[in-house]
Amino acid sequence: MTAYLYCISTATNFYENMENEMEKNRMIITGPAVSKKSVYNIAKIFIITVSGFLLFLIFIGIFWGFKNLPIFYILKNFGRTLPPIYTPEKIPDEVLSKGRIYLVPVSDADKDLMRALIPFIEERFLYKTEIKEDIKIPEPAFGKEWARVQYYAEMITLTLKEKYFPETLHIIGITDKDINSRNSNWRYSWSWGEFGGVQVISTYRFSDCRDNVCGGNSQELCFRQSLVATLKKIGNSMGLPNSDDKKSFMYNVTTRPSDLETKNLELSESEKRMLGIYRDYEFYVVGNRIDELVVEANKKIAENPEDEVARTLLGIAFVKKSQSEKAEEELKYALKLENENAWAHLWLGTVYEMQNNYKQAFREFRTARKQNNILRYVFFHFGFYLQEKGEYARALEEYENAFRAGWWHFDVLPMMSSENDEPEKVYYTERFKSALPELEKRISGHKNLGSICGWLGRYYYEQKNYEKSLGMFKEAVAMAPKSYGAGYSHNMLAWIYAEDLNCNYDEAIEHAKKAVELVRGLDYKAPSMDTLGWAYYKKGDYKNAVKYLRKAVFLSMLNFDFFNREHWYHLKMAKESKR
């Protein structure tokens, strides 16, 4: 009975609440009507919002999507003064005899434009410039899905290399097709190339001012853009990095083709000096004319004792002739005249390396890289050029220079590539693999190829050829036993013995200790400490293993690598085994 009454009471309350809610709803429904003015205001706000959004889209479209609105181009450039286009000076053929530049039309490019560019190129770079037979864009160069008319620049440069390399180092492809790079975040590129190597330039984006009615000087603007783009990429091929000097055509900030129009057609004084060093290095050193270089440099110094370029080149010649004291004197004199000389710093570091002064060598190599970060690629291309010409011993010397200029980083030479890797990397890898037997035969005849031996040791390690890997790392240590690069080789020797071969633990520990002693920088110190701890772990000495693995983790954390899985895993394994 009680339960029944409770149900009745609950039902009554439910219906009372329902009636109250219905009354509230009726009050809402029967409330005062919305006024016409309120509706008008709401509609007005809506229309203004939509109109503003559409105007914003139109604004974006004008500046990013519409190519055929010349009025905006005229307004943007109203009142702007451009550096004048002048008639370049005719350079005698004997002055142009130190090198060649090939201009290669890609897919029926404008040869008249190329002929007009040649006098400017020869005046700036003093290399004989020729227009070569045109090439077709290779089928695999077809671009991205959303851009059916765009082509990959890397495939074009690869075709240029296969056809004209090693006739010259300076091959410049020019095309009127739109290009892009696989490694670029931009939706288009007006140029692409390898520092020290082959370049490709697209005039497709320059047609905005050529095809549209942008004023009476539209043809001149198109030519100016093409000229500056070509000069800049040739500069990159000759070891000139992008510059912060706004007066130079190597100035870095060039995000739109129109940015090219305001650039001067000049180089800074420092860039002219570096270009002079490059030209003579390519002609005399890469061309194996060292004695001629000594005569020519001494002649220039006699005329002008403050000639920084001649002093630098003479110092390089003395290095090549193994006269380290004379080389040091000339290179220091060159740096006294101008400290911003990456070539002099690099070769002075080489002198210190020859004298087993690795601390000073390290400082000079680091300074050279800070001043010119692309020299490592320049020397790599010198080495590759000599390798392709069959001069393997001298190719090894240039590869070693690439490591020095790269501060012993191992990202200069190609490694083993998978089938899906970048085509240009596959190209270099295959060429290097085919030349490797000949290169190896020449290694034993050199004293200063420690970095090359270390790199080859890593190369064979990636192939799991541990016997050859051990041999190369030992060769690297023997060539430069106190160098920082030897520290890397000691570390790899310890790791191969302890981890891959599971033998010679005592020898592994000794190599790891030497690695910790020799390497510099947390990037190398932490892995070497980890290898030392792991070698103790594999030997069964868990107390020392924990000690050094803790140090490895600490060094990783100092390097802001807080979650290095390998180091933490090794420490965990050692702690568990110690219990």
C-alpha positions as semicolon CSV with decimal commas, in nm:
position;residue;x (nm);y (nm);z (nm)
1;M;0,000;0,000;0,000
2;T;0,285;0,236;0,090
3;A;0,457;0,167;-0,242
4;Y;0,135;0,235;-0,426
5;L;0,087;0,575;-0,253
6;Y;0,448;0,665;-0,332
7;C;0,391;0,595;-0,702
8;I;0,076;0,809;-0,704
9;S;0,259;1,095;-0,535
10;T;0,548;1,074;-0,783
11;A;0,313;1,073;-1,085
12;T;0,127;1,375;-0,946
13;N;0,448;1,573;-0,907
14;F;0,555;1,478;-1,260
15;Y;0,234;1,609;-1,419
16;E;0,249;1,929;-1,212
17;N;0,605;1,993;-1,334
18;M;0,501;1,923;-1,691
19;E;0,219;2,177;-1,670
20;N;0,454;2,440;-1,532
21;E;0,700;2,384;-1,822
22;M;0,416;2,406;-2,076
23;E;0,308;2,735;-1,921
24;K;0,660;2,872;-1,952
25;N;0,671;2,768;-2,317
26;R;0,339;2,936;-2,384
27;M;0,471;3,253;-2,228
28;I;0,775;3,239;-2,456
29;I;0,570;3,167;-2,767
30;T;0,314;3,433;-2,693
31;G;0,579;3,694;-2,604
32;P;0,624;4,016;-2,798
33;A;0,710;3,977;-3,171
34;V;1,058;4,062;-3,308
35;S;1,060;4,413;-3,459
36;K;1,136;4,480;-3,829
37;K;1,426;4,702;-3,724
38;S;1,596;4,413;-3,545
39;V;1,560;4,190;-3,852
40;Y;1,705;4,468;-4,069
41;N;2,006;4,509;-3,839
42;I;2,076;4,137;-3,836
43;A;2,058;4,122;-4,217
44;K;2,281;4,428;-4,245
45;I;2,549;4,273;-4,023
46;F;2,532;3,949;-4,222
47;I;2,567;4,129;-4,558
48;I;2,859;4,341;-4,434
49;T;3,039;4,030;-4,300
50;V;2,995;3,833;-4,623
51;S;3,095;4,133;-4,837
52;G;3,407;4,190;-4,631
53;F;3,506;3,825;-4,667
54;L;3,453;3,836;-5,044
55;L;3,658;4,156;-5,073
56;F;3,935;3,985;-4,876
57;L;3,932;3,690;-5,118
58;I;3,943;3,929;-5,415
59;F;4,237;4,113;-5,257
60;I;4,428;3,786;-5,212
61;G;4,343;3,681;-5,566
62;I;4,476;4,006;-5,712
63;F;4,816;3,971;-5,549
64;W;4,856;3,592;-5,563
65;G;4,632;3,445;-5,830
66;F;4,571;3,688;-6,116
67;K;4,859;3,717;-6,359
68;N;4,692;3,936;-6,621
69;L;4,629;4,254;-6,425
70;P;4,922;4,479;-6,523
71;I;4,778;4,783;-6,350
72;F;4,878;4,640;-6,012
73;Y;5,230;4,575;-6,134
74;I;5,253;4,937;-6,252
75;L;5,116;5,073;-5,923
76;K;5,353;4,859;-5,717
77;N;5,656;4,981;-5,910
78;F;5,545;5,342;-5,951
79;G;5,835;5,579;-5,885
80;R;6,089;5,298;-5,836
81;T;6,432;5,351;-5,988
82;L;6,618;5,047;-6,120
83;P;6,994;5,011;-6,161
84;P;7,074;5,082;-6,526
85;I;7,142;4,808;-6,777
86;Y;7,472;4,895;-6,940
87;T;7,669;4,758;-7,233
88;P;7,922;4,511;-7,090
89;E;8,288;4,536;-7,176
90;K;8,425;4,295;-7,435
91;I;8,666;4,054;-7,261
92;P;8,962;3,920;-7,466
93;D;8,960;3,545;-7,526
94;E;9,296;3,495;-7,351
95;V;9,146;3,633;-7,029
96;L;8,857;3,389;-7,058
97;S;9,080;3,086;-7,104
98;K;9,081;2,963;-6,741
99;G;8,739;2,799;-6,753
100;R;8,415;2,738;-6,939
101;I;8,049;2,791;-6,863
102;Y;7,787;2,600;-7,060
103;L;7,442;2,752;-7,113
104;V;7,210;2,469;-7,213
105;P;6,860;2,534;-7,353
106;V;6,607;2,300;-7,193
107;S;6,298;2,223;-7,403
108;D;6,332;2,491;-7,672
109;A;6,429;2,777;-7,440
110;D;6,494;3,126;-7,579
111;K;6,843;3,117;-7,734
112;D;6,830;3,487;-7,817
113;L;6,799;3,555;-7,446
114;M;7,103;3,335;-7,378
115;R;7,310;3,515;-7,641
116;A;7,222;3,845;-7,474
117;L;7,330;3,708;-7,134
118;I;7,675;3,590;-7,246
119;P;7,860;3,929;-7,245
120;F;7,743;3,999;-6,888
121;I;7,843;3,650;-6,770
122;E;8,189;3,672;-6,926
123;E;8,249;4,017;-6,781
124;R;8,151;3,909;-6,429
125;F;8,313;3,564;-6,411
126;L;8,590;3,579;-6,677
127;Y;8,501;3,233;-6,811
128;K;8,436;3,154;-7,176
129;T;8,060;3,101;-7,207
130;E;7,904;2,882;-7,476
131;I;7,550;2,785;-7,576
132;K;7,530;2,408;-7,612
133;E;7,287;2,175;-7,781
134;D;6,947;2,179;-7,616
135;I;6,803;1,889;-7,417
136;K;6,448;1,770;-7,370
137;I;6,291;1,759;-7,026
138;P;6,303;1,393;-6,918
139;E;5,970;1,220;-6,866
140;P;6,030;1,142;-6,496
141;A;6,063;1,517;-6,436
142;F;5,684;1,552;-6,458
143;G;5,579;1,758;-6,157
144;K;5,321;1,747;-5,880
145;E;4,963;1,632;-5,925
146;W;4,812;1,974;-5,862
147;A;5,042;2,145;-6,113
148;R;5,027;1,962;-6,444
149;V;5,270;2,199;-6,615
150;Q;5,541;2,186;-6,348
151;Y;5,862;1,983;-6,363
152;Y;6,113;1,866;-6,104
153;A;6,436;2,063;-6,129
154;E;6,645;1,775;-5,989
155;M;6,565;1,554;-6,287
156;I;6,669;1,832;-6,525
157;T;7,004;1,885;-6,352
158;L;7,061;1,510;-6,353
159;T;7,010;1,502;-6,731
160;L;7,247;1,796;-6,771
161;K;7,515;1,613;-6,569
162;E;7,478;1,295;-6,768
163;K;7,519;1,478;-7,098
164;Y;7,788;1,740;-7,030
165;F;7,976;1,645;-6,711
166;P;8,279;1,636;-6,669
167;E;8,348;1,861;-6,969
168;T;8,309;2,151;-6,726
169;L;8,195;2,210;-6,369
170;H;7,967;2,498;-6,467
171;I;7,657;2,377;-6,651
172;I;7,358;2,612;-6,643
173;G;7,028;2,488;-6,784
174;I;6,775;2,754;-6,885
175;T;6,411;2,665;-6,952
176;D;6,084;2,845;-7,010
177;K;5,894;2,568;-6,826
178;D;5,773;2,602;-6,468
179;I;5,991;2,409;-6,222
180;N;5,985;2,304;-5,860
181;S;6,211;2,107;-5,627
182;R;6,126;1,789;-5,436
183;N;6,294;1,944;-5,132
184;S;6,125;2,285;-5,152
185;N;5,832;2,409;-4,944
186;W;5,747;2,665;-5,212
187;R;5,488;2,596;-5,479
188;Y;5,728;2,710;-5,748
189;S;6,096;2,790;-5,800
190;W;6,265;3,024;-6,044
191;S;6,596;2,844;-5,999
192;W;6,750;2,540;-5,837
193;G;7,095;2,385;-5,819
194;E;7,374;2,228;-5,618
195;F;7,626;2,458;-5,454
196;G;7,943;2,416;-5,657
197;G;7,756;2,215;-5,920
198;V;7,493;2,215;-6,196
199;Q;7,216;2,479;-6,195
200;V;6,880;2,523;-6,369
201;I;6,688;2,849;-6,417
202;S;6,326;2,888;-6,519
203;T;6,212;3,206;-6,699
204;Y;5,849;3,095;-6,672
205;R;5,779;3,324;-6,376
206;F;5,963;3,610;-6,543
207;S;5,702;3,611;-6,822
208;D;5,467;3,810;-6,596
209;C;5,639;4,131;-6,699
210;R;5,721;4,012;-7,052
211;D;5,372;3,898;-7,155
212;N;5,166;4,162;-6,973
213;V;5,145;4,528;-7,066
214;C;5,349;4,649;-6,769
215;G;5,482;4,960;-6,935
216;G;5,737;5,043;-7,201
217;N;6,019;4,859;-7,022
218;S;5,849;4,520;-6,984
219;Q;6,105;4,343;-7,205
220;E;6,387;4,506;-7,012
221;L;6,241;4,388;-6,680
222;C;6,213;4,031;-6,808
223;F;6,574;4,042;-6,928
224;R;6,690;4,193;-6,598
225;Q;6,523;3,916;-6,396
226;S;6,674;3,648;-6,619
227;L;7,018;3,810;-6,602
228;V;7,028;3,846;-6,222
229;A;6,895;3,492;-6,170
230;T;7,164;3,352;-6,403
231;L;7,447;3,552;-6,243
232;K;7,336;3,445;-5,895
233;K;7,326;3,074;-5,979
234;I;7,663;3,085;-6,156
235;G;7,797;3,252;-5,841
236;N;7,663;2,959;-5,636
237;S;7,834;2,717;-5,873
238;M;8,164;2,900;-5,809
239;G;8,151;2,881;-5,433
240;L;7,982;3,213;-5,353
241;P;7,719;3,175;-5,078
242;N;7,402;3,380;-5,068
243;S;7,495;3,720;-4,930
244;D;7,360;3,974;-4,680
245;D;7,502;4,257;-4,890
246;K;7,212;4,438;-5,060
247;K;7,451;4,586;-5,317
248;S;7,540;4,241;-5,452
249;F;7,342;4,026;-5,695
250;M;7,414;3,741;-5,451
251;Y;7,184;3,908;-5,194
252;N;6,985;3,634;-5,027
253;V;6,634;3,779;-4,988
254;T;6,473;3,685;-5,319
255;T;6,131;3,531;-5,263
256;R;5,961;3,671;-5,577
257;P;6,092;3,719;-5,930
258;S;6,023;4,092;-5,901
259;D;6,282;4,106;-5,619
260;L;6,546;4,036;-5,883
261;E;6,478;4,365;-6,063
262;T;6,624;4,591;-5,795
263;K;6,949;4,398;-5,754
264;N;7,273;4,552;-5,870
265;L;7,472;4,372;-6,136
266;E;7,781;4,381;-5,915
267;L;7,959;4,176;-5,650
268;S;8,096;4,308;-5,323
269;E;8,473;4,351;-5,296
270;S;8,497;4,048;-5,067
271;E;8,298;3,835;-5,314
272;K;8,525;3,946;-5,599
273;R;8,828;3,829;-5,402
274;M;8,669;3,492;-5,321
275;L;8,573;3,451;-5,686
276;G;8,933;3,521;-5,785
277;I;9,056;3,250;-5,548
278;Y;8,801;3,003;-5,687
279;R;8,894;3,069;-6,051
280;D;9,266;3,024;-5,993
281;Y;9,214;2,722;-5,768
282;E;9,007;2,550;-6,036
283;F;9,256;2,635;-6,310
284;Y;9,585;2,576;-6,128
285;V;9,513;2,330;-5,846
286;V;9,233;2,118;-5,992
287;G;9,410;2,150;-6,328
288;N;9,735;2,023;-6,166
289;R;9,944;2,332;-6,249
290;I;10,099;2,393;-5,906
291;D;10,437;2,515;-6,030
292;E;10,267;2,763;-6,263
293;L;10,058;2,884;-5,968
294;V;10,370;2,956;-5,761
295;V;10,520;3,162;-6,046
296;E;10,197;3,352;-6,111
297;A;10,129;3,423;-5,742
298;N;10,485;3,546;-5,681
299;K;10,455;3,773;-5,984
300;K;10,137;3,932;-5,848
301;I;10,285;3,970;-5,499
302;A;10,589;4,145;-5,648
303;E;10,352;4,394;-5,813
304;N;10,136;4,431;-5,502
305;P;10,260;4,287;-5,170
306;E;9,912;4,342;-5,020
307;D;9,740;4,115;-5,273
308;E;9,527;3,894;-5,046
309;V;9,419;3,661;-5,327
310;A;9,776;3,595;-5,445
311;R;9,894;3,536;-5,086
312;T;9,614;3,284;-5,027
313;L;9,684;3,098;-5,351
314;L;10,058;3,091;-5,285
315;G;9,988;2,944;-4,940
316;I;9,769;2,675;-5,099
317;A;10,044;2,597;-5,350
318;F;10,296;2,552;-5,066
319;V;10,054;2,313;-4,890
320;K;10,034;2,108;-5,209
321;K;10,414;2,104;-5,222
322;S;10,427;1,995;-4,851
323;Q;10,610;2,314;-4,747
324;S;10,407;2,379;-4,435
325;E;10,617;2,661;-4,286
326;K;10,604;2,871;-4,603
327;A;10,232;2,794;-4,640
328;E;10,163;2,904;-4,282
329;E;10,349;3,232;-4,337
330;E;10,157;3,321;-4,655
331;L;9,816;3,221;-4,521
332;K;9,863;3,416;-4,197
333;Y;9,968;3,718;-4,402
334;A;9,652;3,684;-4,614
335;L;9,436;3,668;-4,300
336;K;9,614;3,972;-4,159
337;L;9,508;4,161;-4,470
338;E;9,149;4,032;-4,450
339;N;9,022;3,795;-4,181
340;E;8,696;3,721;-4,369
341;N;8,868;3,472;-4,597
342;A;8,724;3,122;-4,561
343;W;8,974;2,976;-4,810
344;A;9,272;3,100;-4,607
345;H;9,123;2,972;-4,281
346;L;9,056;2,631;-4,434
347;W;9,407;2,588;-4,571
348;L;9,569;2,725;-4,256
349;G;9,376;2,456;-4,069
350;T;9,522;2,202;-4,312
351;V;9,871;2,332;-4,231
352;Y;9,805;2,288;-3,858
353;E;9,677;1,937;-3,930
354;M;10,001;1,858;-4,111
355;Q;10,186;1,982;-3,801
356;N;9,965;1,763;-3,573
357;N;9,825;2,076;-3,407
358;Y;9,467;1,949;-3,416
359;K;9,327;2,201;-3,168
360;Q;9,426;2,493;-3,391
361;A;9,319;2,301;-3,701
362;F;8,976;2,249;-3,547
363;R;8,938;2,623;-3,483
364;E;9,038;2,718;-3,836
365;F;8,806;2,463;-3,996
366;R;8,520;2,584;-3,778
367;T;8,588;2,947;-3,874
368;A;8,601;2,857;-4,243
369;R;8,265;2,685;-4,221
370;K;8,107;2,980;-4,041
371;Q;8,232;3,221;-4,306
372;N;8,137;3,006;-4,606
373;N;7,915;2,706;-4,538
374;I;7,908;2,591;-4,901
375;L;8,282;2,531;-4,947
376;R;8,235;2,165;-4,849
377;Y;8,008;2,116;-5,152
378;V;8,251;2,303;-5,376
379;F;8,534;2,066;-5,284
380;F;8,305;1,766;-5,316
381;H;8,231;1,865;-5,676
382;F;8,602;1,919;-5,742
383;G;8,660;1,564;-5,614
384;F;8,374;1,421;-5,817
385;Y;8,500;1,604;-6,128
386;L;8,848;1,451;-6,087
387;Q;8,700;1,110;-6,009
388;E;8,497;1,113;-6,331
389;K;8,812;1,209;-6,523
390;G;8,994;0,909;-6,374
391;E;9,231;1,109;-6,150
392;Y;9,149;0,912;-5,837
393;A;9,442;1,014;-5,614
394;R;9,371;1,385;-5,655
395;A;8,998;1,321;-5,623
396;L;9,063;1,178;-5,276
397;E;9,248;1,497;-5,178
398;E;8,951;1,712;-5,277
399;Y;8,709;1,482;-5,093
400;E;8,927;1,522;-4,783
401;N;8,908;1,900;-4,827
402;A;8,530;1,867;-4,835
403;F;8,537;1,703;-4,492
404;R;8,766;1,974;-4,357
405;A;8,539;2,247;-4,491
406;G;8,244;2,059;-4,343
407;W;8,406;2,050;-3,999
408;W;8,428;1,669;-4,020
409;H;8,056;1,625;-4,077
410;F;7,972;1,312;-4,275
411;D;7,693;1,463;-4,487
412;V;7,916;1,560;-4,779
413;L;7,970;1,235;-4,968
414;P;7,685;1,009;-5,081
415;M;7,588;0,703;-4,883
416;M;7,407;0,389;-4,992
417;S;7,067;0,482;-5,139
418;S;6,749;0,283;-5,160
419;E;6,558;0,249;-5,484
420;N;6,307;0,512;-5,367
421;D;6,571;0,768;-5,274
422;E;6,630;1,099;-5,453
423;P;6,750;1,040;-5,812
424;E;7,049;1,274;-5,779
425;K;7,164;1,093;-5,464
426;V;7,130;0,759;-5,640
427;Y;7,336;0,903;-5,929
428;Y;7,625;1,006;-5,703
429;T;7,609;0,681;-5,508
430;E;7,629;0,463;-5,816
431;R;7,915;0,664;-5,963
432;F;8,101;0,653;-5,633
433;K;8,049;0,276;-5,595
434;S;8,187;0,215;-5,944
435;A;8,499;0,420;-5,865
436;L;8,548;0,281;-5,513
437;P;8,799;0,003;-5,602
438;E;9,022;0,257;-5,777
439;L;8,989;0,508;-5,494
440;E;9,083;0,247;-5,233
441;K;9,403;0,159;-5,422
442;R;9,524;0,518;-5,383
443;I;9,451;0,560;-5,011
444;S;9,765;0,396;-4,876
445;G;9,985;0,639;-5,068
446;H;9,854;0,942;-4,876
447;K;9,924;1,063;-4,525
448;N;9,629;1,299;-4,469
449;L;9,315;1,111;-4,567
450;G;9,192;1,028;-4,217
451;S;8,841;1,162;-4,279
452;I;8,805;0,970;-4,605
453;C;8,912;0,648;-4,429
454;G;8,666;0,717;-4,148
455;W;8,388;0,777;-4,397
456;L;8,469;0,457;-4,587
457;G;8,470;0,272;-4,256
458;R;8,118;0,394;-4,196
459;Y;8,024;0,311;-4,555
460;Y;8,130;-0,052;-4,511
461;Y;7,968;-0,064;-4,168
462;E;7,633;0,023;-4,329
463;Q;7,692;-0,272;-4,562
464;K;7,763;-0,495;-4,257
465;N;8,107;-0,563;-4,401
466;Y;8,270;-0,543;-4,059
467;E;8,610;-0,670;-4,167
468;K;8,662;-0,390;-4,422
469;S;8,500;-0,141;-4,187
470;L;8,750;-0,225;-3,910
471;G;9,036;-0,195;-4,156
472;M;8,930;0,152;-4,270
473;F;8,875;0,283;-3,917
474;K;9,217;0,155;-3,812
475;E;9,370;0,322;-4,118
476;A;9,200;0,649;-4,018
477;V;9,343;0,627;-3,665
478;A;9,691;0,546;-3,797
479;M;9,691;0,848;-4,031
480;A;9,594;1,103;-3,764
481;P;9,607;0,939;-3,420
482;K;9,544;1,260;-3,221
483;S;9,284;1,424;-3,442
484;Y;8,923;1,479;-3,346
485;G;8,825;1,264;-3,645
486;A;9,027;0,979;-3,494
487;G;8,794;0,998;-3,194
488;Y;8,502;0,908;-3,417
489;S;8,697;0,615;-3,564
490;H;8,791;0,489;-3,215
491;N;8,425;0,503;-3,114
492;M;8,319;0,299;-3,417
493;L;8,595;0,042;-3,355
494;A;8,473;0,000;-2,996
495;W;8,112;-0,035;-3,105
496;I;8,185;-0,293;-3,374
497;Y;8,386;-0,510;-3,132
498;A;8,139;-0,482;-2,842
499;E;7,804;-0,486;-3,019
500;D;7,835;-0,629;-3,369
501;L;8,110;-0,889;-3,325
502;N;8,070;-0,955;-2,949
503;C;8,441;-1,004;-2,898
504;N;8,758;-0,828;-2,783
505;Y;8,580;-0,640;-2,504
506;D;8,902;-0,514;-2,350
507;E;9,012;-0,372;-2,685
508;A;8,667;-0,219;-2,728
509;I;8,700;-0,048;-2,388
510;E;9,041;0,095;-2,482
511;H;8,909;0,233;-2,811
512;A;8,607;0,385;-2,634
513;K;8,830;0,555;-2,376
514;K;9,038;0,709;-2,655
515;A;8,720;0,823;-2,828
516;V;8,599;0,999;-2,511
517;E;8,937;1,166;-2,482
518;L;8,961;1,287;-2,842
519;V;8,612;1,385;-2,956
520;R;8,482;1,740;-2,910
521;G;8,125;1,858;-2,872
522;L;7,832;1,699;-2,692
523;D;7,704;1,552;-3,021
524;Y;8,005;1,318;-3,018
525;K;8,100;1,307;-2,649
526;A;7,770;1,154;-2,532
527;P;7,769;0,866;-2,789
528;S;8,134;0,789;-2,708
529;M;8,056;0,774;-2,336
530;D;7,759;0,548;-2,411
531;T;7,983;0,316;-2,615
532;L;8,230;0,297;-2,325
533;G;7,955;0,207;-2,079
534;W;7,806;-0,049;-2,316
535;A;8,146;-0,213;-2,371
536;Y;8,176;-0,258;-1,993
537;Y;7,822;-0,402;-1,989
538;K;7,903;-0,656;-2,260
539;K;8,216;-0,753;-2,066
540;G;8,007;-0,811;-1,752
541;D;8,150;-0,520;-1,549
542;Y;7,811;-0,375;-1,454
543;K;7,943;-0,132;-1,194
544;N;8,154;0,058;-1,449
545;A;7,879;0,016;-1,706
546;V;7,628;0,203;-1,486
547;K;7,887;0,468;-1,404
548;Y;7,963;0,560;-1,766
549;L;7,611;0,511;-1,897
550;R;7,485;0,759;-1,637
551;K;7,741;1,005;-1,767
552;A;7,622;0,942;-2,124
553;V;7,261;1,017;-2,026
554;F;7,372;1,332;-1,842
555;L;7,572;1,455;-2,144
556;S;7,273;1,388;-2,370
557;M;7,053;1,596;-2,141
558;L;7,308;1,879;-2,147
559;N;7,272;1,863;-2,525
560;F;6,891;1,895;-2,482
561;D;6,845;1,534;-2,592
562;F;6,636;1,438;-2,289
563;F;6,480;1,121;-2,429
564;N;6,763;0,943;-2,608
565;R;6,610;0,595;-2,612
566;E;6,933;0,411;-2,678
567;H;7,119;0,572;-2,387
568;W;6,830;0,524;-2,143
569;Y;6,781;0,164;-2,257
570;H;7,149;0,083;-2,207
571;L;7,141;0,238;-1,859
572;K;6,828;0,039;-1,769
573;M;6,988;-0,288;-1,885
574;A;7,305;-0,219;-1,684
575;K;7,110;-0,134;-1,366
576;E;6,898;-0,449;-1,388
577;S;7,206;-0,666;-1,441
578;K;7,386;-0,500;-1,150
579;R;7,119;-0,605;-0,894
